C-alpha cells in the first residue's frame, strides 16, 4: 500500500474506522488522474452511486475542483462515467 500525504479540505475527507481517508468521490478522481483505465473509473463511479457512497454531483465536484492540475484529463473521464451510470 502507498500512503500519500496532501493538504485536503474537509469536503474531501471522511472518517472510516477512526482513520481520516479521502471520500469515495475524491478517491475516484485521484485514481483517474493516476491513469486508472476508463473502464475501471466507469465501474467505480457506477458502484459508488449505486451504493450511496457518492452522488453524481459529488463525483463531478471532485473532478472539477479549483486549482486541480489534472482537471483537463479527469473531467472528461468522469463525465463519460457519469453518463454511463445514468443509463
Residue pairs with C-beta under 8 A, 6 or more apart in sequence:
8 22
8 26
11 23
11 61
12 22
12 23
12 26
12 62
13 20
13 21
13 22
13 23
13 26
14 20
14 21
14 22
14 23
15 21
21 27
22 30
23 54
23 58
23 62
24 44
24 48
24 53
24 54
24 58
25 48
25 54
25 58
25 59
25 61
25 62
26 62
28 41
28 44
28 45
28 48
28 54
28 59
28 62
28 78
29 59
29 62
29 63
29 65
29 68
29 70
29 74
29 78
31 40
31 41
31 44
32 41
32 63
32 70
32 73
32 74
32 77
32 78
33 70
33 73
33 74
38 77
38 80
38 81
41 77
41 78
41 81
42 80
42 81
42 84
42 85
44 81
45 54
45 59
45 78
45 81
45 82
45 84
45 85
46 81
46 84
46 85
47 53
48 54
48 59
49 55
49 56
49 59
49 85
50 85
56 82
56 85
56 86
59 78
59 81
59 82
60 78
60 79
60 82
62 78
63 71
63 74
63 75
63 77
63 78
63 79
64 71
64 75
65 71
68 74
